[in-house]
Amino acid sequence: QVQLVESGGGLVQPGGSLRLSCAASGFTFSTYYMSWYRQAPGKERELVAGISNGGSNKDYADFAKGRFTISRDNVKNTVYLQMNNLKPEDTAVYYCYVPLLKSWGQGTQVTVSS
């Protein structure tokens, strides 16, 4: 079955960086568009970024442009989210999502605070 396991979250100071990873299994990873979503307390889940199966096309939410970078390794079956210049408003649970399979990971908490 489809498994998505996120890691890399944690507590970071404003201006800091984190790299999230999502290890995928149970499907042919290299053929699927992958995405990252986030959900802050009391808010709806929102798209952060997405990447095409080959990695050549990337989509970003406005708040992520210029600060976040999505990438993937189709040998390791892993999608990444590099987050730089983090702000307190980036505090949320970050989820890996496969749209065509409607499958979510369990999420990883990111907290940006001094």
C-alpha positions in Angstrom: 0.0 0.0 0.0 1.0 3.6 -0.4 3.2 4.9 2.4 4.5 8.5 2.8 6.8 9.2 5.7 7.8 12.8 6.4 10.8 13.8 8.4 13.0 16.8 9.1 10.6 19.0 11.0 11.5 20.7 14.2 11.9 24.0 16.1 13.9 26.7 14.3 14.5 30.4 14.9 13.1 33.0 12.5 15.4 33.3 9.5 16.5 29.7 9.9 16.3 26.8 7.5 14.9 23.3 7.5 14.8 20.5 4.9 11.8 18.3 4.9 11.9 14.8 3.4 9.1 12.5 2.3 10.0 8.9 1.7 7.5 7.2 -0.5 6.8 3.5 -1.1 4.0 1.2 -2.4 3.7 2.9 -5.8 5.8 3.8 -8.8 7.1 7.1 -7.4 8.8 8.3 -10.6 5.5 8.5 -12.5 3.6 10.7 -10.0 3.3 14.4 -9.4 4.2 15.0 -5.7 3.3 17.9 -3.5 3.7 19.4 0.0 0.8 20.9 2.0 0.7 22.5 5.4 -1.9 23.2 8.0 -1.5 25.7 10.7 -3.5 25.6 14.0 -7.1 26.8 13.3 -6.5 27.1 9.5 -7.3 25.0 6.5 -4.7 22.8 4.9 -3.0 24.7 2.0 -0.7 23.9 -0.9 2.9 24.8 -0.4 4.6 23.4 -3.5 4.3 20.6 -6.2 6.7 18.9 -8.6 6.1 17.0 -11.7 7.2 13.3 -12.0 10.4 14.2 -13.8 11.1 17.2 -11.6 11.2 19.7 -14.5 8.0 21.5 -13.5 7.5 23.0 -10.1 4.6 25.0 -8.6 4.7 27.2 -5.6 2.3 29.0 -3.4 2.9 32.8 -3.4 4.2 32.6 0.2 6.7 30.0 -0.8 8.2 31.6 -3.8 11.8 32.7 -3.3 12.1 31.0 0.1 11.1 27.3 -0.5 12.4 24.8 -3.0 10.8 21.5 -3.9 12.9 18.7 -5.4 12.8 15.0 -5.8 15.1 12.0 -6.1 13.4 9.3 -8.2 16.1 6.8 -7.3 15.6 7.3 -3.5 11.8 7.7 -4.0 12.0 10.8 -1.9 10.6 14.3 -2.3 12.2 17.2 -0.4 11.2 20.7 0.7 14.0 23.1 1.4 12.7 26.0 3.5 14.9 29.1 4.0 14.3 32.4 5.8 11.6 30.8 7.9 9.0 33.0 9.5 6.8 32.5 12.5 3.8 32.3 10.2 5.4 29.2 8.6 4.6 27.3 11.8 2.4 24.3 10.7 2.3 20.6 10.2 3.7 19.9 6.8 2.3 17.0 4.8 3.4 15.1 1.8 0.6 14.4 -0.7 0.1 12.4 -3.9 -2.8 14.0 -5.7 -3.7 11.2 -8.1 -3.6 8.7 -5.3 -5.3 11.0 -2.8 -2.7 9.8 -0.3 -1.3 11.8 2.6 1.6 11.3 4.9 1.3 11.6 8.7 2.9 15.1 8.7 5.9 16.7 10.4 5.7 19.6 12.7 7.6 22.8 11.9 7.7 25.5 14.5 9.4 28.8 13.9 9.9 30.7 17.1 12.6 32.6 19.0 
